[in-house]
Amino acid sequence: KAGVTQTPRYLIKTRGQQVTLSCSPISGHRSVSWYQQTPGQGLQFLFEYFSETQRNKGNFPGRFSGRQFSNSRSEMNVSTLELGDSALYLCASSLQGREPNYGYTFGSGTRLTVV
Amino acid sequence: DAKTTQPNSMESNEEEPVHLPCNHSTISGTDYIHWYRQLPSQGPEYVIHGLTSNVNNRMASLAIAEDRKSSTLILHRATLRDAAVYYCILRDGSGGSNYKLTFGKGTLLTVNP
């Protein structure tokens, strides 16, 4: 079956601009989570969506937002980009998102560079 | 979240077994032990998980100490494709904060040909 698809793979933006990243989860998975990975902070949880509702949010400023559509596809948006937003953004999907005995499937990520 | 401790790095030779340790002395009775790995330029990949008993799958084995304060991920015959960062993560099985994965720094495994 198809895995988690993230688009685009690479993106270069200028400070102050905004960006939208897309994630298509595995068919049948209703939970989509987003993570940011940087060399300094490692992998950090951004937010999680289930049935078009944000259930949980990590410790990131309000410039980071997301949404989920009825087909479970998700987008995340970063407004007023800063240099420190340069990172690999990863999306993960899961059946329900809270099953402790079930693994997440990650996409390959979107590499965002802010110049 | 309960904390895990892993060595920063480990080295192995190709076709030899690799034992990757993880300490989780503050683990609670409902925490599941998960392992993920991240190959270069890819997202993390689920490897295996367990609660109390040892587990085997096609990728690896997970050995859990009797007191559950430590665990070991076992790759039976390392290949060059197993070179990755390996993360040991605890997931709350009580329904509390198990909606996310809390990653530490993991163990960078180098496999020598």
Interface residues (C-beta under 8 A of the other chain):
Chain A: V4 S33 Y35 G42 L43 Q44 F45 E48 R55 N56 G58 L90 C91 A92 G97 R98 E99 P100 N101 G103 Y104 T105 F106 G107 S108 G109
Chain B: T30 D31 Y32 H34 Y36 S41 Q42 G43 P44 E45 Y46 H49 L51 R91 D92 G93 G95 N98 Y99 K100 L101 T102 F103 G104 K105
